[in-house]
Amino acid sequence: MTSRFESYLASELESFLSFKRALGHPYERAEHTLRRFDRFVAKNSGARHDRNLEWMVNAWLETFRECKPITMACELSPVRQFCRFLRRGNPAVFVPGRDWSPQKGPRYLPYIFSVDEIRLLIRMTNDLSGPSFRALTFRNILLILYCTGLRFGEALRLTINDYDMQAGTFYIAHSKRKSRWVPFDKGLACELQKYLHARKQIRPWSAPSPLFVQPNGKHYSTAVASGVVRRLLRRAGLKPPIGRTGPRPYDFRHTFAVHRLTLWYRQGVDLHERLPWLSAYMGHDNILGTEHYLHVTPELLQLVGRRFAARVGRR
């Protein structure tokens, strides 16, 4: 961003952002939060800057009291990190505690699609309004989400250059501060080739061109593409007609992880050996990051029980 900070904390805020980015953090969303906080401080500190930091943080958080707990927690986090940064130079600097924002609500329980539900959603892309290319695009987006477990944004940010047809891989660049190669099988490669043949008719491309585009040739934003997927979920009866409850586009990633784990249980493989593979494939630093996506389903629980019973029986 080009605009500079405005308040009496401007130089410290600039130093904090430089510090974060020197560590390799993009910190883009947090910067927006800090700039809102900076504008609030500039407006309320007065000419003599006679409001201390504790008063400022408290007054700023009061403007979010009608928001959801998760919103308040997200707004407080970058400001709290900034205060901790200031404390490095001055131990007396005020740092708000985590309890300054309400506790987050109950954790969302991801929806794990069945194979039949995945097939239904993919078939339903044929009924999307507009040119047939639109249906083909979302067919391939859903296939990629389910077959590779990519994050929704990662799939939409793919470029022509990120797809290696010969190797059967996607290159995911700078996602969550890391890059990785994601291989996939021949079935998905065949689907992508059909899509690319149609994609050539929409607009000529170069290596940096987006892989997925709208029928008018424009790139899909996450908001637009996820809106289409949510409408598919509603039409399939998997999500209520209104409201935020029910499956989300991101649940394809959870489903990928659970279905992979289920397949390994069926095959009788050593999970202690394979889980690090899954972790690296999904772009996590370690298995702890992958645990968030591993949920027990009735089928998985049954497979675990059978394996346990077989092992006990052998003993």
N, C-alpha and C positions, 0 to 999 in steps of 0.2 A: 504494500500500500504506500501511496506517495504522501498523503497528508501527515503532518507531524502532530505530536501531542500538544495540548494547549495549557494544561494546568501547571501548578508549581512543581508537580511530580514528573514533568516532561522528561528531563534528562535521566532520571532514575528509571523511568519506564522504557526509554530507548536503550539504556544499558542492559536492562533485564531481557528485552527481546533479542539483543545481540548475543547475550550470554546463552539463551535457549537455542538459538540457531547455530551457534558455534558448537553446540553439543549434537547437532544433527536433527533437531526437532523443527518441522515446518511451522508449527505454532500459529497457523493461520486463523483458525476459529477462535482460539484464545486471544489473538490480537484484537479481533472485533470486540470481544468482551472488555478487554483492557481499554480500548478507545472509548467505549460507552462509559466506563468508570471514569476515565480521564475527563470527559465532557461534563459529567456530573460534578466532579471535584472543581473544575474550572468555574462552573456556574454557582456553586454553593460555598466555596472557600472564602469568598470576600477578598477585598483588596489587600488586607493585611495577612491573609493566609492563617487566620486565627483558629481555624478548625483543625483539631488533631486527627491523626489517621484513624484512630478507633472510632471517633464520631463519624467520620466520612464513610467508613465501611458499613457501619451500622445503619446510617441514614440511607445509603445506597441500597442495601438489602431490603429496607422497608418498602422500596418501590416494587418489590417482587412478592410481597406477602400474599397477593391473590393468585400467584402462579402455583403450578404444581411443584411438589418437593424436588423432583428431579431437575426442574428448571432452576430453582434456587441453588441447588448443589452445583450445577454446571456453571452458574454465574459466579459463585463464590470461589471455586477452585483456582482459576488463574489469578484472582486478586490475592488469595491466600499464598500462592506460590510467590507472587511479587513481594509480599510482606516478608516472607522467609528469606528472600534474596536480599532485601534491605537489612535484615538482622545480621547478615554476615559482616556488614561493616559497622553496625551499631547494635549491640546486644539488647539495648533498651527499646528497640522498635517494636511496636505492637503487631502481633500476629493473631488473627481470629482463629478460634478453635473450629474443628469440624462440626461441632454442635451448634454453630451459629446459623446453620441452615437446617431445616427440618430433615429428619431421616428420610431416605428414599422409600418409596412405596414398595409393596411386595414385588419380588423379581418376576418378570414376565416368563411364563412357561412356554417355550417354543412349541410349535405344532410340527409333528413329524408326519409328513405325507406318506400314504401307502403307495406302493407301486401302481396300483390301479388309479389312484387319484392323480399321480404324475402323468400317466397315460391320458387320462381324461383332460387335464389342463392343456397338454400338448395338442390333442385333437381339437380342442376348442379354439385354438389360435386360428384355425381355418375359418371360423365364423366372425373374425374381427372385421369391422367395417373398413371401407377404403380399398385401395389397390391390393392385389394379391401379394405384392412385395412386402406389405406391412405384416401380413400373416406369416410369411416365410421368415421375416426378421425375428418376430417374437417366438416362433417355433424354435429357432436356433438359440435365442437368448435363454429360453427355459431349458433347452437341452444342455447348454454349457453350465448353467447354474446347478443342474442336478448331477451331471456327469463329472464335473470337476470341483464342485464346492467353492467356486470363486465367490468373492464378495460381489454384491450387486454392482457397486461402483467400479470394481476391477473389470468386470465383463464389459461394461459400457465404455470404459476408457481404452479398450483394446484398439490398436491400430492395425493397418494392413501389415506393417513391418513386424508387429508382435506375433503374428501367426506364421509358424514355420510348417508348411504343408508337408515337406519331405520328412522332417523329424517327428511330426505330429505333436507339436508343443505350442504353448502360449508363453510369451515372455511377459511377466508382470513386473513393471518397472516402478520402483520407489513407492510401494504400498506399505504403509505402516513402517516407514523408514528402512525398508529392505526390498530387494528384488529377488525374483525366483523364476525358474522354469517350471511349467506345469504340463506334463505329458498327458495325452488322452488316447483313446483307442480308435481303431479304424472306422467304427460305426459313426462316431461323431465327426470324424474327418470327412466321410462321404456326405453327411448332411451339410457340412460347411462348404464343400465344393459346390453343391447345388445352390446354396445361398450366394456364394461369390460369383457364380455365373450370372445370377440375376442382379447382383450388386453392380456389376460392370455396366449394365444397361442404365443404371440410375445416374451415375456421374463418374467420369474418369478419375482414377486415383493415383496417388503417389505413395511412397512408403509411410509418411506420417499421417495419411488419411485415416479417419475413423473406420473401424470395421463395420460397425452398425450405424446406419443412417436412416432417416425418415424417407418416405417416398419422394419428398422434395429435395433430397440430398443433404439436408441439415443434420447435424449430430444430435443424437438423443440425449437430453439431460436426464439425470437420475429421477427428478420429480415427474417428468412426463412418462418415462418408461415404467417406473414403479406404479404410477397411476393406472396404466394399462393392465399390468399384472394384477393389481388389486381388483380391478373390474372383472377380470377373468375369475378370480377367486370367488367373487360375489355371484357371478352367473353360474358357477359350478355348485353353489350352495354350501361352500366351505367357509364363507365369511358372511356375517349378517349384512342386510341391504344398506345399513347406515352404521356409523360408529367405527371405532378403532380396534374393537375386539376381533378375535379370530386370527387366522394365519396371516403372516406378512411375507413379502417377497424375500426377506432375509432368511426365512425358515427353510428355503431350499438348501442353504449352507448347512443348517443343523441336520436336515434330512440326509444330505450326502454323507456326513460323518457317521450318523447312526446306521445307515444302510451299509456302509463299508465295514463298520464294526460287526454288524450282524452277519455279513458275508464271511468274514474271517472266522467267526464262531462256527458257522456251518462247515467251513473248510478244515477246522481243527488246528489252525495255525497258532504259533506262539505269540500271544498278544504283547507280551513284554518286548518282543523283538520288533513287532510291526508298528506299535504305537508311535515310536519316534519317526517312522516313515510318514505316517499320517500327519504328524505335527509339522514336519518340514514341508510336506505337500501343501498344507493349508496356509503356510506362511507364518507359523508361530515360532517364537524363540525357543519354546520348550513344551513339554507335555502338559504343564499346568495351563497353558493357554488353550490347549485342545480339549481339556476336561470340560470346559464350558459348553461344548457341543455334543458331549456324549451323554445321552439320556436313555433311561430304561424304557423299553416298549414291551408289551406282553410277549411278542415273539422272541425278543432278545432275552427276556427273563426265563422263558422256557428253554432256550438253548443253553443258557448258563446253568440252569438246573440239571439238564441232561448231562452236561460235561462234568459237573460236580459229582453227580450220582455215579457216572462211569468211573471216575477217578477213585471215589470211595470204594466202589465195588472191586476194583483191581487190588486195592490194599487189603 
